[in-house]
Amino acid sequence: MTNETRRGASGPSRRADALRASGIRKILQRAATMPDAVNLTIGQPDFPVPANVQQAAIDAIQAGRNGYSPNAGDPALVARIRKDLTRDLGWDFDKGAASPGVIATTGTSGALTLAYLALLDPGDECIIPDPYFVSYPELATMCNATAVACETGEDGELTAERVEPLITDKTRFVLFNTPANPNGVVASKRTCADLLDLCRSKGVVLLSDEIYDAFAFPESRTDACVRDSSIKRCPSPARLPGAEDTVLLIRGFGKTFGCTGWRLGYAAGPAWLVEAMVKFHQYTFVCAPTPLQHGAAACFDADMDEVVLEYQKRRDMIVDKLGALTHIAPPGGAFYAWVKVPEHLGMTGEQFTELAAEHNVLVVNGGVFSQHDTHFRISYATDPVKLAAGLDTLARLMSK
């Protein structure tokens, strides 16, 4: 169907045509036909939502808190977010008009969508890491803008040195992700500081996507420079002095607390930007699910360190089993490993994932997350026994 024909008849927009279907979803469809396979594809936590968080949501439903909340979020949740960010980042939310803004969103995906809409005009650019989370380039396409991919090298870090040559007068923001999906890499404090300095000097916003911020393993926390020793999180550019004027911080609840289906996240940063996001929220999502916002407020009272340490053991299994066979970007958090297909196999990531599937192990090929199909992603949010069996199979295939 041509554009001319489509304008006068039914059919999708050019914007819809430009979007690529998520490669992850295609693999999930395949997984549904292979129920006995070792599924190492989706980042779905395999632990229950903490009991106090469940109960808070149940209490809110039974108390009749089932209507709309304000567009920016339920006041009780927004207050808890501000309290946590003051404790963690040192941000001052009592400066009147100069205070950072906060918005509760429908997942971190909702926060990212609102941020893209609030920042990008047609023809604008943003800079994203390569490899990237699957929505990063597509959200730019939805805004008739361009996502410029920045190679992160074997260490997987989005450094200022790598980003600076890509900044132009069309650049509106740099998107930073730590711990990162798909590689689990945690940025160092130095990387955070240099990138923040660069964005300040160029007058662009630094979007810091930290959905896995509390899912950082102990060795990744030592560089975090937190103000409270009980805070068990990774380094963040938002923790540096004056960051609230340049950084839009995006965090969420789904991955750390096992409630991905609740679709709850939040953003905090420059008031002008958050106010613009609230405008778009009014006409899109309206508000995050109200009773579940009450449940999310209870997340700040839950200690997930035992779960994180269990996942660290699974990470170690992957490094021990596959690390001697190929290069793995050092995963310091989240629950992913970014594994290079051994060059001696002469295979693309897609070809290797097909081979693995023939042997009943499902992983995601690197081309889903990158301009280069040289790797595959393992999600180790799965039963350790199944993970071990899947790793044995992958190791055998990689050794051929």
N, C-alpha and C positions, 0 to 999 in steps of 0.2 A: 504494500500500500504506500503510495507516495504521500509526501507532506500535503500537497494540494488536495488530493483526494480525502485525506484524513480530516482536513479542516471542515469538510462538508459532510462527514459521515462519522460513524462511531469508530473508535480506535484510540489507542493510548497517546499521550503527549510525547513530544520529542524528548522531554526530560525523562519520562518513564522508559522510553526506548534506549536511552543512553545508560541506564543503570544495568549493572551486571547482577545476575542472580548469585546469591551467596554460595560459594563453594562448600561451605560447612553444611548448609542445608541439604545440598545434593548428597553429601556423604551420609547425613542422617537418614535420608530416604533409603539409601542403600542399606544402612545398618538395620533398618526395620525389617528388611528381608533376610537378615542374617542374625537371628536372635541368639545363636550359640557362639558368635564370634567374640573375640577379645576386643572390646570397643575402647580405643584410646583416643577418641576424637573430640568429644564435647567437654567444655569447661563447666560441668555441672557438679557442684560439691556433693560428696556422698556422705555427708554427716547431717544429723537432724538440726533443725532450728532450735536454739536454746529454749529451755522450758519457760523461762521468765519472759522471753520475747513472744512466744506463742500465747502465753496467758495475757499479756498486755493487749494483744490484738483481739483475743476473744472477749476480754472485758470491754474493750471499746465497742465492739459489735453489739454486745448485749446491753450496753449502756445507751445505745441508740446513736452512736457517733458515726452515722452512715451517710450523712449528707456531704455537700461540698465543703471543702476547707477554703480559706483564702488562696488566691492563685499562687502566692509565694510560699504557701505551706501552712500547716497547722501551727499556731503560735507556740504550743508546747514543744513540738519537734524543732522548730526554728530556734527556740531558746536553748535547747540541749545542744544543737549544732554549734551555736555561738559559744556556749560554755566550753565545749570540747576544743574548738579551734583557738579560743583564748588560752586555754591550758597548753595545747600542743604547739601552736604557732606564735603565740604572743600577740595576736591581732587584737586591736581595741575596737570594739563595736559600740562604744559610747562616745563617739566623737561628733554626734549629730550628723549633719549633711556630709561630712568627710568620712563617715564610717563605711567599712566594706559592706556590700550587700550579701544577702543569703537567700537562696531559693531551694525549696524541696522539689525534686523532679521525679518524673516517672522513669526511674532507673538512671544510671549514668548515660545510657543511650539517649534518654530524653534530654539530659543536660547538654550533651554534645550537640544534639539536633538544634536546641535553642541557641546555643553559642554560635554555631555556624550561621544560623538565620540572622542573628543579631550582628554579626561581624562582616559577612560576605555580601558584596554586590556582584552582579554579573560582570565577569572579566577579572575579578580579583583572584588572588592566589593565597594559599596557605602552605606551610611546609610540614610534612609528616615524615616519620621515620620509615625506613624500609629495612626489615619487615614491619608491617603495620597490622593493627586490628582491621578486620574486613570492612567496617563501616567508614573508616576515615576518608578514603578517596571518594566513596559513593555519596557521602553527605555533601562534599564540595560540588559534585555533579548536580545534585538536587538544587543547589543554589546557583547553577550556571556559572560556577567558578572552577578553578583548577587546583588540585592538590599536587604539589611538587614533592616527589619522593626523595628523601635524603638517605644515601647509603650509610649504614651504621657499622660496617666492617665486621670482622670476626668477633670483636668484643661486644658488639651489639649496642653500643652507647651512642645516643644522639648528642654529639659534642658541639660546642660553639664553633670549633674549627671546621667541622663538616657542614654546619648550617650556614655560616656567614656567606659563602660564595653564592648561595641560592636566594638570598634576600634581594628583592627588587622593590621598586616603588609601588608594585602591585601587591606586595606581601602584607597581609592583615594580621596573621598570627602564626606562631610556631606551636605545633602540637607535640607534647612531651608525654611519655607514658612510662611510669615506673611504679612497681615492678611491671615489666612489659608483657604483653600478649602479642606475638606468640612465643617469645624466647625466654621469659622469666627473668630477664636481666634487670638488676637493680642499679640505678645510676649512682655514682659517687657524689659526695657533697661538693667536690671540686667541679664536676660536670654540671651540677645544679647551679652553682654560683656563676660559672662562666656563661652558661646559657642565659641566666637572668640578666647579667650585665650586658650581654649582646642585645637582647630584646629591648632593654631600656635604652641603649644607645641608638637603636634603629627606630624606636617609637612603635614597636609592634607588641601585641599581647602575647604572653606565654600561657597557653592552655596546658595545665598539668593534670593529666588523666591518671588518677591514683586509686582506681577502683580496688586494687589489691594492696593498698598502702599498709594495712595491718597484717597482710599475709606475707611478711618478710621474715626470712630465716635469721637466726641469731647473728650469724657472721655479717649480715647485711645491715644490722641495726647499729653496729659500733660506730658508724660514721654519720649517724643521723642528727647529732647535735640537738637532742630534745631537751626541753626545759624541765621535764619530770621523768625520773628514772623508771617510773611504772609505764611510760608510753613505749610500746613495743612496735615501732614503725620504721619504715625506711627513710633515707634522706629525701628531702623535698625542697624545691626552690621556694615554696611558700613559707618555709621556716626561716628564711633569711630576712634581715632587717629591711623594712619598707616594701616587702614583696606584694602587699595587698594593692598597691597602685599599678602593678604590671601583670600579676599572675591571676588567672581565673583557675581556682582549684576545683577539681571535680572528684568527688568520692562517692561511695555507695555502700549498700548493706548486703546486697544479694550474695556476693562471692564469699565474703568473710563470715557471714552468719547463716549461710545455707538457704536463704530465702529469695533465690533468683526470680521466682515467679511472682513475688510481691511487687516487683518493678519499682524500687525505691532508691533514689540517690539524692545528691545535693550538689550545689555549686556555690562558691563564695569568691568574692573578688571586687574589683572596682564597681562602685555603686552605679555608675552610668551604664555599665555593661549588664549588670544584673537587672536593672530596671528595664532595659531593652528586652532581656530574656523573658521577664514577667509579661511584657506586652504580647509576645508570641505565645506564651503559655496560655494566656486568656483565650486565644482563638484556636488553639490546637488541643493540648492535653487537658486544659482547664485547671486541673490540680492532680497531684498524686493521690492514690487511693486513701481516703481519710482514715478508716479504722486501722489500716496497716501503717500509716504514719505514726499512730500511737504505739504500735508494736515496735517500730523502728527506733523510737525514742528510748525504749528499754535496751536496745543493743549496746548503748554506751555503758551499761552496767554488767555486760557479759564479758567473761574472760575466755578467749578462744585460743590461748597459747598452747594448750595441750593438743588441740587439733593441728595447729601450725607445725608443732614439733613432729607429729605423726607424719605429716606431709613431707617434712624434711627427710625422713627416712626413705620415703618413696623416691624423692629426688636423688638421694644417694644411690639407690638401687639402679637408677638409669645411668648415672655417671659411672658407676662401677662396672656395669654390664656392657655399655656401649662406648664409653669414653676412650678405651684403647683401640677401638675400631675406626673412629672418625672424630671430627671436630664437633663439639657441642658448646654453643655459647653458654657462659657460666650462669646457670639459673639460680638467682639469689632469693627468689620469691615467686608468688603466684603458684600455679601448678602445671607449668608447661616446660617442655624441653624442645629446643630447636636443633634438630639433628641433621648434619650434612650427609647426603647420600655419598658413600665412598666413591671416589673417582674411578677406581678400578672396575666398578660395575658398569660404567658407561651408560648410566640411566639418569633420566630426569626424575624429579620428585614424584611426578604423576605416575611414571612407569614403575617406580619402586613401590608406591602405595598400591598399585594394581597387583604387583607381585605379592605384597604382604596380604592383601585381601584374599588372594588365591590360597594362602596358607592360614586363613581365618583370623587375621589380625587387621584391625582397622585403624589407620592413622590418617592425618590430613596432609596432602601434598603442599609444598612450600609456595607454589604458584598462587594459592588462594590468598596468601598474605604478602606477596612480594612480586616485584617485576621479574624476579629470577626464580625459576623452578629447580632449585638445586638442593633443597632441604625437605624435611617433613617435620610436622609438629606432633609431639606426643602430649596428650593430657593425662596426667596421672591422678586425676580425681576419680579413682576407681579402686576396686577391691585389690589389696596388695597381692593376694594369691593369683588373681587374674593378671595383674600387672607383671608379676614375675614370669608367668607362662608366656605372655606376649613378648616380653623382652628376650626370652630365650629364643623364640622364633625369629625375631628381628635380628638378633646377633648372628644366628645361623645363616640367614639370608645375606647379611652384610659381609659375611666372611667368605662367601663363595668366590 
